[in-house]
Amino acid sequence: MANTALLSDDLIQRFTYHPPVAGQTVLYEALRGMALEFASSIVAATPPSREQSLAITALEEAVFWANAAIARRS
């Protein structure tokens, strides 16, 4: 059985607002900029399609999780 204290700490970490601290905003902006460039490349290289939409959505999700890593672990 999972350790309730560890589970509780993990849940608190996941579901607590983490306001940006020094240096994080720059990282968020850099990641979004790189993702925008890659998204533009995907759109330029692929025909409009479900697959293109899924690729863009997956990239959006990757940026979300990268931002969460910065917010939760920095």
A tleap script that builds the chain and sets N, CA, C and O, in Angstrom:
source leaprc.protein.ff14SB
mol = sequence {
  NMET ALA ASN THR ALA LEU LEU SER ASP ASP
  LEU ILE GLN ARG PHE THR TYR HIE PRO PRO
  VAL ALA GLY GLN THR VAL LEU TYR GLU ALA
  LEU ARG GLY MET ALA LEU GLU PHE ALA SER
  SER ILE VAL ALA ALA THR PRO PRO SER ARG
  GLU GLN SER LEU ALA ILE THR ALA LEU GLU
  GLU ALA VAL PHE TRP ALA ASN ALA ALA ILE
  ALA ARG ARG CSER
}
set mol.1.N position { 0.842 -1.188 0.000 }
set mol.1.CA position { 0.000 0.000 0.000 }
set mol.1.C position { 0.885 1.248 0.000 }
set mol.1.O position { 1.937 1.263 0.638 }
set mol.2.N position { 0.460 2.293 -0.713 }
set mol.2.CA position { 1.245 3.521 -0.826 }
set mol.2.C position { 1.320 4.230 0.519 }
set mol.2.O position { 0.386 4.196 1.320 }
set mol.3.N position { 2.451 4.866 0.736 }
set mol.3.CA position { 2.624 5.665 1.940 }
set mol.3.C position { 1.736 6.895 1.821 }
set mol.3.O position { 1.927 7.706 0.915 }
set mol.4.N position { 0.780 7.045 2.709 }
set mol.4.CA position { -0.189 8.132 2.622 }
set mol.4.C position { 0.475 9.500 2.720 }
set mol.4.O position { 0.055 10.438 2.041 }
set mol.5.N position { 1.502 9.629 3.551 }
set mol.5.CA position { 2.184 10.917 3.691 }
set mol.5.C position { 2.851 11.305 2.376 }
set mol.5.O position { 2.776 12.461 1.960 }
set mol.6.N position { 3.501 10.349 1.720 }
set mol.6.CA position { 4.141 10.645 0.440 }
set mol.6.C position { 3.104 10.980 -0.620 }
set mol.6.O position { 3.279 11.914 -1.402 }
set mol.7.N position { 2.041 10.224 -0.639 }
set mol.7.CA position { 0.975 10.484 -1.589 }
set mol.7.C position { 0.398 11.875 -1.354 }
set mol.7.O position { 0.165 12.623 -2.302 }
set mol.8.N position { 0.173 12.210 -0.121 }
set mol.8.CA position { -0.374 13.513 0.219 }
set mol.8.C position { 0.558 14.632 -0.225 }
set mol.8.O position { 0.101 15.615 -0.809 }
set mol.9.N position { 1.858 14.504 0.040 }
set mol.9.CA position { 2.844 15.511 -0.382 }
set mol.9.C position { 2.849 15.646 -1.900 }
set mol.9.O position { 2.912 16.757 -2.425 }
set mol.10.N position { 2.783 14.532 -2.596 }
set mol.10.CA position { 2.774 14.552 -4.051 }
set mol.10.C position { 1.528 15.252 -4.571 }
set mol.10.O position { 1.615 16.058 -5.497 }
set mol.11.N position { 0.387 14.958 -3.997 }
set mol.11.CA position { -0.854 15.593 -4.428 }
set mol.11.C position { -0.834 17.093 -4.150 }
set mol.11.O position { -1.288 17.888 -4.973 }
set mol.12.N position { -0.312 17.473 -3.002 }
set mol.12.CA position { -0.195 18.901 -2.676 }
set mol.12.C position { 0.700 19.586 -3.702 }
set mol.12.O position { 0.374 20.671 -4.183 }
set mol.13.N position { 1.819 18.966 -4.039 }
set mol.13.CA position { 2.741 19.524 -5.034 }
set mol.13.C position { 2.049 19.685 -6.388 }
set mol.13.O position { 2.230 20.700 -7.059 }
set mol.14.N position { 1.273 18.709 -6.783 }
set mol.14.CA position { 0.608 18.734 -8.089 }
set mol.14.C position { -0.524 19.745 -8.177 }
set mol.14.O position { -0.741 20.338 -9.234 }
set mol.15.N position { -1.248 19.948 -7.083 }
set mol.15.CA position { -2.469 20.736 -7.140 }
set mol.15.C position { -2.400 22.051 -6.369 }
set mol.15.O position { -3.429 22.605 -5.984 }
set mol.16.N position { -1.198 22.541 -6.150 }
set mol.16.CA position { -0.994 23.830 -5.506 }
set mol.16.C position { -0.500 24.814 -6.559 }
set mol.16.O position { 0.307 24.456 -7.418 }
set mol.17.N position { -0.974 26.031 -6.495 }
set mol.17.CA position { -0.500 27.075 -7.407 }
set mol.17.C position { 0.949 27.391 -7.076 }
set mol.17.O position { 1.310 27.551 -5.910 }
set mol.18.N position { 1.768 27.478 -8.104 }
set mol.18.CA position { 3.185 27.799 -7.949 }
set mol.18.C position { 3.457 29.098 -8.708 }
set mol.18.O position { 3.711 29.070 -9.912 }
set mol.19.N position { 3.406 30.236 -8.010 }
set mol.19.CA position { 3.654 31.501 -8.707 }
set mol.19.C position { 5.093 31.544 -9.215 }
set mol.19.O position { 5.986 30.973 -8.590 }
set mol.20.N position { 5.324 32.211 -10.335 }
set mol.20.CA position { 6.678 32.285 -10.879 }
set mol.20.C position { 7.640 32.950 -9.897 }
set mol.20.O position { 7.299 33.922 -9.222 }
set mol.21.N position { 8.826 32.408 -9.841 }
set mol.21.CA position { 9.894 33.011 -9.046 }
set mol.21.C position { 10.989 33.462 -10.002 }
set mol.21.O position { 10.930 33.178 -11.199 }
set mol.22.N position { 11.975 34.156 -9.481 }
set mol.22.CA position { 13.036 34.747 -10.296 }
set mol.22.C position { 13.603 33.752 -11.313 }
set mol.22.O position { 13.996 32.638 -10.968 }
set mol.23.N position { 13.631 34.178 -12.551 }
set mol.23.CA position { 14.238 33.375 -13.611 }
set mol.23.C position { 13.291 32.435 -14.324 }
set mol.23.O position { 13.580 32.013 -15.444 }
set mol.24.N position { 12.177 32.095 -13.716 }
set mol.24.CA position { 11.273 31.131 -14.345 }
set mol.24.C position { 10.560 31.715 -15.559 }
set mol.24.O position { 10.372 31.017 -16.556 }
set mol.25.N position { 10.167 32.965 -15.492 }
set mol.25.CA position { 9.451 33.577 -16.610 }
set mol.25.C position { 10.278 33.531 -17.884 }
set mol.25.O position { 9.739 33.301 -18.966 }
set mol.26.N position { 11.567 33.743 -17.766 }
set mol.26.CA position { 12.463 33.676 -18.924 }
set mol.26.C position { 12.451 32.269 -19.517 }
set mol.26.O position { 12.444 32.111 -20.738 }
set mol.27.N position { 12.449 31.261 -18.671 }
set mol.27.CA position { 12.413 29.875 -19.146 }
set mol.27.C position { 11.095 29.565 -19.844 }
set mol.27.O position { 11.084 28.924 -20.895 }
set mol.28.N position { 9.979 30.019 -19.265 }
set mol.28.CA position { 8.671 29.805 -19.890 }
set mol.28.C position { 8.633 30.434 -21.280 }
set mol.28.O position { 8.185 29.807 -22.240 }
set mol.29.N position { 9.104 31.671 -21.381 }
set mol.29.CA position { 9.092 32.375 -22.660 }
set mol.29.C position { 9.991 31.684 -23.682 }
set mol.29.O position { 9.630 31.590 -24.855 }
set mol.30.N position { 11.149 31.203 -23.256 }
set mol.30.CA position { 12.065 30.513 -24.164 }
set mol.30.C position { 11.430 29.234 -24.703 }
set mol.30.O position { 11.501 28.953 -25.899 }
set mol.31.N position { 10.813 28.466 -23.817 }
set mol.31.CA position { 10.153 27.234 -24.257 }
set mol.31.C position { 9.013 27.521 -25.228 }
set mol.31.O position { 8.865 26.839 -26.242 }
set mol.32.N position { 8.209 28.532 -24.913 }
set mol.32.CA position { 7.099 28.880 -25.810 }
set mol.32.C position { 7.610 29.346 -27.165 }
set mol.32.O position { 7.022 29.025 -28.198 }
set mol.33.N position { 8.698 30.100 -27.164 }
set mol.33.CA position { 9.282 30.564 -28.424 }
set mol.33.C position { 9.779 29.411 -29.286 }
set mol.33.O position { 9.538 29.372 -30.492 }
set mol.34.N position { 10.473 28.477 -28.653 }
set mol.34.CA position { 10.959 27.299 -29.395 }
set mol.34.C position { 9.794 26.464 -29.908 }
set mol.34.O position { 9.826 25.967 -31.034 }
set mol.35.N position { 8.770 26.312 -29.084 }
set mol.35.CA position { 7.600 25.532 -29.493 }
set mol.35.C position { 6.874 26.209 -30.655 }
set mol.35.O position { 6.402 25.533 -31.569 }
set mol.36.N position { 6.784 27.524 -30.623 }
set mol.36.CA position { 6.134 28.250 -31.712 }
set mol.36.C position { 6.891 28.039 -33.021 }
set mol.36.O position { 6.282 27.828 -34.070 }
set mol.37.N position { 8.221 28.096 -32.955 }
set mol.37.CA position { 9.024 27.843 -34.155 }
set mol.37.C position { 8.785 26.429 -34.681 }
set mol.37.O position { 8.610 26.230 -35.883 }
set mol.38.N position { 8.779 25.464 -33.791 }
set mol.38.CA position { 8.561 24.078 -34.204 }
set mol.38.C position { 7.143 23.895 -34.744 }
set mol.38.O position { 6.948 23.206 -35.746 }
set mol.39.N position { 6.161 24.500 -34.096 }
set mol.39.CA position { 4.777 24.404 -34.565 }
set mol.39.C position { 4.653 25.002 -35.964 }
set mol.39.O position { 3.976 24.436 -36.822 }
set mol.40.N position { 5.294 26.126 -36.194 }
set mol.40.CA position { 5.284 26.740 -37.519 }
set mol.40.C position { 5.914 25.813 -38.551 }
set mol.40.O position { 5.431 25.723 -39.680 }
set mol.41.N position { 6.983 25.125 -38.175 }
set mol.41.CA position { 7.633 24.166 -39.073 }
set mol.41.C position { 6.706 22.994 -39.386 }
set mol.41.O position { 6.638 22.533 -40.525 }
set mol.42.N position { 5.998 22.519 -38.370 }
set mol.42.CA position { 5.045 21.423 -38.582 }
set mol.42.C position { 3.971 21.852 -39.578 }
set mol.42.O position { 3.657 21.115 -40.512 }
set mol.43.N position { 3.409 23.043 -39.380 }
set mol.43.CA position { 2.357 23.535 -40.263 }
set mol.43.C position { 2.892 23.718 -41.689 }
set mol.43.O position { 2.199 23.407 -42.658 }
set mol.44.N position { 4.112 24.219 -41.812 }
set mol.44.CA position { 4.695 24.441 -43.137 }
set mol.44.C position { 5.005 23.133 -43.856 }
set mol.44.O position { 4.926 23.064 -45.082 }
set mol.45.N position { 5.356 22.099 -43.101 }
set mol.45.CA position { 5.816 20.843 -43.706 }
set mol.45.C position { 4.727 19.799 -43.890 }
set mol.45.O position { 4.949 18.779 -44.543 }
set mol.46.N position { 3.556 20.042 -43.321 }
set mol.46.CA position { 2.501 19.025 -43.375 }
set mol.46.C position { 1.201 19.623 -43.898 }
set mol.46.O position { 0.924 20.806 -43.702 }
set mol.47.N position { 0.409 18.789 -44.566 }
set mol.47.CA position { -0.884 19.300 -45.031 }
set mol.47.C position { -1.867 19.407 -43.865 }
set mol.47.O position { -1.774 18.649 -42.899 }
set mol.48.N position { -2.813 20.353 -43.957 }
set mol.48.CA position { -3.842 20.430 -42.923 }
set mol.48.C position { -4.546 19.076 -42.806 }
set mol.48.O position { -5.053 18.535 -43.788 }
set mol.49.N position { -4.563 18.552 -41.598 }
set mol.49.CA position { -5.114 17.212 -41.401 }
set mol.49.C position { -5.266 16.948 -39.915 }
set mol.49.O position { -4.808 17.715 -39.069 }
set mol.50.N position { -5.913 15.852 -39.634 }
set mol.50.CA position { -6.036 15.412 -38.242 }
set mol.50.C position { -4.653 15.185 -37.644 }
set mol.50.O position { -4.399 15.538 -36.493 }
set mol.51.N position { -3.758 14.589 -38.439 }
set mol.51.CA position { -2.410 14.298 -37.958 }
set mol.51.C position { -1.650 15.587 -37.631 }
set mol.51.O position { -0.924 15.653 -36.639 }
set mol.52.N position { -1.824 16.598 -38.465 }
set mol.52.CA position { -1.190 17.886 -38.185 }
set mol.52.C position { -1.721 18.461 -36.876 }
set mol.52.O position { -0.957 18.943 -36.040 }
set mol.53.N position { -3.030 18.403 -36.713 }
set mol.53.CA position { -3.642 18.908 -35.475 }
set mol.53.C position { -3.142 18.155 -34.251 }
set mol.53.O position { -2.868 18.752 -33.210 }
set mol.54.N position { -3.026 16.842 -34.385 }
set mol.54.CA position { -2.525 16.042 -33.261 }
set mol.54.C position { -1.071 16.383 -32.942 }
set mol.54.O position { -0.684 16.426 -31.774 }
set mol.55.N position { -0.268 16.625 -33.977 }
set mol.55.CA position { 1.135 17.004 -33.748 }
set mol.55.C position { 1.215 18.332 -32.994 }
set mol.55.O position { 2.015 18.476 -32.070 }
set mol.56.N position { 0.393 19.291 -33.386 }
set mol.56.CA position { 0.369 20.585 -32.697 }
set mol.56.C position { -0.117 20.417 -31.259 }
set mol.56.O position { 0.439 21.016 -30.337 }
set mol.57.N position { -1.147 19.607 -31.071 }
set mol.57.CA position { -1.662 19.360 -29.721 }
set mol.57.C position { -0.610 18.683 -28.846 }
set mol.57.O position { -0.457 19.031 -27.675 }
set mol.58.N position { 0.112 17.720 -29.408 }
set mol.58.CA position { 1.168 17.034 -28.640 }
set mol.58.C position { 2.272 18.011 -28.251 }
set mol.58.O position { 2.813 17.930 -27.148 }
set mol.59.N position { 2.606 18.928 -29.145 }
set mol.59.CA position { 3.616 19.939 -28.829 }
set mol.59.C position { 3.117 20.865 -27.727 }
set mol.59.O position { 3.864 21.218 -26.814 }
set mol.60.N position { 1.852 21.254 -27.821 }
set mol.60.CA position { 1.248 22.089 -26.776 }
set mol.60.C position { 1.297 21.372 -25.422 }
set mol.60.O position { 1.599 21.982 -24.396 }
set mol.61.N position { 0.999 20.089 -25.436 }
set mol.61.CA position { 1.057 19.299 -24.208 }
set mol.61.C position { 2.484 19.214 -23.672 }
set mol.61.O position { 2.696 19.296 -22.462 }
set mol.62.N position { 3.452 19.052 -24.552 }
set mol.62.CA position { 4.855 18.990 -24.124 }
set mol.62.C position { 5.272 20.295 -23.445 }
set mol.62.O position { 5.968 20.271 -22.431 }
set mol.63.N position { 4.853 21.423 -23.997 }
set mol.63.CA position { 5.169 22.713 -23.388 }
set mol.63.C position { 4.496 22.831 -22.020 }
set mol.63.O position { 5.093 23.324 -21.064 }
set mol.64.N position { 3.266 22.378 -21.942 }
set mol.64.CA position { 2.560 22.394 -20.662 }
set mol.64.C position { 3.350 21.630 -19.593 }
set mol.64.O position { 3.576 22.139 -18.495 }
set mol.65.N position { 3.764 20.408 -19.926 }
set mol.65.CA position { 4.478 19.589 -18.941 }
set mol.65.C position { 5.861 20.155 -18.633 }
set mol.65.O position { 6.325 20.060 -17.496 }
set mol.66.N position { 6.513 20.733 -19.610 }
set mol.66.CA position { 7.813 21.374 -19.349 }
set mol.66.C position { 7.626 22.559 -18.397 }
set mol.66.O position { 8.412 22.747 -17.469 }
set mol.67.N position { 6.584 23.352 -18.634 }
set mol.67.CA position { 6.295 24.467 -17.729 }
set mol.67.C position { 5.967 23.972 -16.329 }
set mol.67.O position { 6.382 24.578 -15.341 }
set mol.68.N position { 5.222 22.874 -16.239 }
set mol.68.CA position { 4.903 22.310 -14.927 }
set mol.68.C position { 6.179 21.852 -14.210 }
set mol.68.O position { 6.312 22.025 -12.999 }
set mol.69.N position { 7.102 21.275 -14.957 }
set mol.69.CA position { 8.370 20.859 -14.344 }
set mol.69.C position { 9.122 22.062 -13.772 }
set mol.69.O position { 9.681 21.992 -12.677 }
set mol.70.N position { 9.131 23.157 -14.519 }
set mol.70.CA position { 9.798 24.370 -14.035 }
set mol.70.C position { 9.087 24.888 -12.791 }
set mol.70.O position { 9.733 25.201 -11.791 }
set mol.71.N position { 7.771 24.980 -12.847 }
set mol.71.CA position { 7.005 25.550 -11.733 }
set mol.71.C position { 7.112 24.687 -10.479 }
set mol.71.O position { 7.260 25.207 -9.373 }
set mol.72.N position { 7.036 23.380 -10.653 }
set mol.72.CA position { 6.969 22.498 -9.488 }
set mol.72.C position { 8.326 22.126 -8.914 }
set mol.72.O position { 8.423 21.810 -7.729 }
set mol.73.N position { 9.363 22.157 -9.716 }
set mol.73.CA position { 10.655 21.606 -9.275 }
set mol.73.C position { 11.773 22.636 -9.167 }
set mol.73.O position { 12.861 22.313 -8.692 }
set mol.74.N position { 11.525 23.865 -9.596 }
set mol.74.CA position { 12.596 24.873 -9.553 }
set mol.74.C position { 12.565 25.649 -8.263 }
set mol.74.O position { 13.393 26.536 -8.057 }
savepdb mol mol.pdb
quit
